[in-house]
């Protein structure tokens, strides 16, 4: 389920998911960090694990390669083309760009 593009200053953020119900909640979004790197964040509460957090950060070089393929406004390009961070990661791998650096936490 996709939410509309939310603009935060000049950087912007696109929310892939933001749902909450009796079984838990899920939030996932893509944005640019202060160094211009593309960041995909996920936060799940409930379900298989009590809590799961993940952040995938693409390097500035990877972000520039993705921008060349998706357009100058990379957040709008991601929003128009992908329904999830997983789809974006698959695309980046298929293009030879590779995955970003992943940090995750499970409880």
C-alpha positions in Angstrom: 0.0 0.0 0.0 1.6 3.3 -1.1 1.1 6.7 0.5 1.5 10.0 -1.3 4.9 11.7 -1.6 5.6 13.8 1.4 7.9 16.7 0.8 10.3 17.6 3.6 12.3 20.7 2.6 14.2 20.1 -0.6 15.1 16.6 0.3 11.7 14.8 0.2 10.5 11.5 1.5 8.3 8.8 0.0 6.4 6.5 2.3 5.9 3.0 0.9 3.9 1.7 3.9 2.4 3.2 7.0 -0.2 0.9 8.4 -1.3 0.0 11.9 -3.9 -2.5 13.1 -4.6 -4.9 16.0 -1.7 -7.2 15.0 1.0 -4.4 14.9 2.3 -1.7 12.6 4.6 -1.3 9.6 6.4 1.8 8.3 8.8 2.0 5.4 10.0 5.0 3.5 12.8 6.3 1.2 14.6 9.6 1.6 18.0 11.3 1.2 20.2 11.8 4.2 22.3 14.9 4.9 25.1 13.5 2.7 22.8 13.0 -0.3 22.7 9.2 0.1 19.5 7.3 -0.6 18.2 5.7 2.5 15.4 3.0 2.9 14.0 2.6 6.4 11.7 -0.1 7.7 10.1 -0.4 11.2 7.8 -3.3 12.0 6.1 -4.0 15.3 4.2 -7.2 15.8 4.1 -10.1 13.4 6.9 -12.6 13.2 9.2 -10.6 15.6 8.2 -8.3 18.4 10.1 -5.5 16.7 12.2 -5.2 13.5 14.1 -2.2 12.2 16.2 -1.9 9.1 18.1 0.9 7.3 19.6 0.4 3.9 21.9 3.2 2.9 23.2 3.5 -0.7 26.6 5.3 -1.1 26.7 8.7 -2.8 28.1 7.0 -5.9 25.3 4.4 -5.9 22.7 7.2 -5.4 24.2 9.1 -8.3 24.0 6.0 -10.5 20.3 5.5 -9.5 19.6 9.2 -10.1 20.9 8.8 -13.6 18.4 6.0 -14.2 15.4 7.4 -12.3 15.7 11.1 -12.8 17.1 14.2 -11.1 14.4 14.1 -8.4 15.3 10.6 -7.3 12.6 10.4 -4.6 9.9 11.1 -7.2 11.5 8.6 -9.5 11.5 5.9 -6.8 7.9 6.8 -5.9 6.7 6.5 -9.6 8.4 3.1 -10.2 8.7 1.0 -7.0 6.1 -0.3 -4.4 8.8 -1.2 -1.8 12.4 -0.9 -0.8 12.8 -4.5 -1.9 11.8 -3.7 -5.4 14.3 -0.8 -5.5 17.0 -3.1 -4.2 16.3 -5.7 -6.9 16.4 -3.0 -9.5 19.8 -1.7 -8.2 21.2 -5.2 -8.2 19.9 -5.9 -11.8 21.6 -2.6 -13.0 24.9 -3.6 -11.5 24.8 -0.9 -8.8 24.4 -3.3 -5.9 22.6 -3.1 -2.6 23.2 -0.4 0.0 24.8 -1.0 3.3 22.2 -2.7 5.6 21.8 -2.2 9.3 19.1 -4.1 11.1 17.8 -4.9 14.6 15.4 -7.6 15.7 13.9 -8.2 19.1 
